[in-house]
Amino acid sequence: MVQSPFAALTFVAAPALLTNASSVLALSTINRMLRTRDRMHELFAKSESGKVSEQESVRLIEQVDRVERQAALLLRALRSIYVALAAFASATLVTLLGRV
């Protein structure tokens, strides 16, 4: 049974496309993480200004808690994306090595 020399490309194409898609997803998640960091810096500066009433300080603490939860979720998502990237890259490498 003789196979086409392009048969290996069909096995490599899917993991390569998924790797690219995961990389774009990782970039988007990193940008969201950076925006979360910027928001936390804004909240910190606002709390350090000393011109915060009791009601505003309660609201500020609620916002800080929400931003912390958001950052934790984004970090967990980023870990999962990196695992997916590693899996797709490994699948491509194993496919190429198996073909050779």
N, C-alpha and C positions, 0 to 999 in steps of 0.2 A: 504494500500500500504506500504510494508516494503522495506526500502532502505538499501543498503549495508552500513556497517560502514565506508567504504572507499569512499563513495560518497562525504563526506566533503573534502577529500584530492583533489578531482578533482577541486573543487571550490577554493581551496587555492593554488594549484600548479601554475596557471597562474599569479596571482598577486605576488607570491613569486619569480618566475623567472623574472618577469619584475622589481621587486625591486632589485634583484641581478644585472640585466643588467644596471639599472639606477645608482646603486652604482659604478659600474665599470666606467661608463661614467662620473660620478661626479669626481672620482679619476683622470681620464685622464684630465678632464678640470682643476682641481686644479693644476696638474703638469704643464699644459700649462700656467696657471696664474703665477705660480712661475717662470717659464722661462721668462715670460714677465717682471716680477719684476727684475730678474737678468739682463735682457737686459737694463732696464731703469737705473739700477745702473751703468752699464758699460758706457752708454751714459752720465750720470751725471759726472762720473769720467773723461771722456774724455773732457767734456765741462769745467771742473774745472782746467784742466791741464794748461790752458793759452796758449798753443801752437797750437791754432786753427786759420787758416786763414779765411778770409771773406767767401770764397767759401765753405770751410769745415763747417763753422758755419751754413750756409744756409742749407746744406745737413744734418747737425746734427739736426736742428730744424724740418726738414721734417721727419727724422727718429723718433724723439720724438713724433711728432703728430701721426705718424702711430702706434707706440707702445701704445700710449694712446687710440687710437680708438680700437686697438686689445684688450686691457685690459677691456674697457667698454663693448665690445661684449662678451668677456669671462665671465664677471660678470653677464651680463644679461642671458647668457646661463646657468650659474651655478644656478641662482635663479630659472629658469624654471626646471632644473633637480631636485632641492630640492623640488619643488612643486610636481613634478611627483613622487618622492620617498615617500613623505607624502601621496599622493593619493593612491599609491599602498599598502603601509603599512596600511592605514585606510581601504581600501577595504578588505584586508586579515583579519583584526581584526573584521570588521563588519560581514564578512562571518562566521568566527568562532563563534562569539556571536550569530548570527542568527541560526546557526546549533545547538547550545546548547539550 
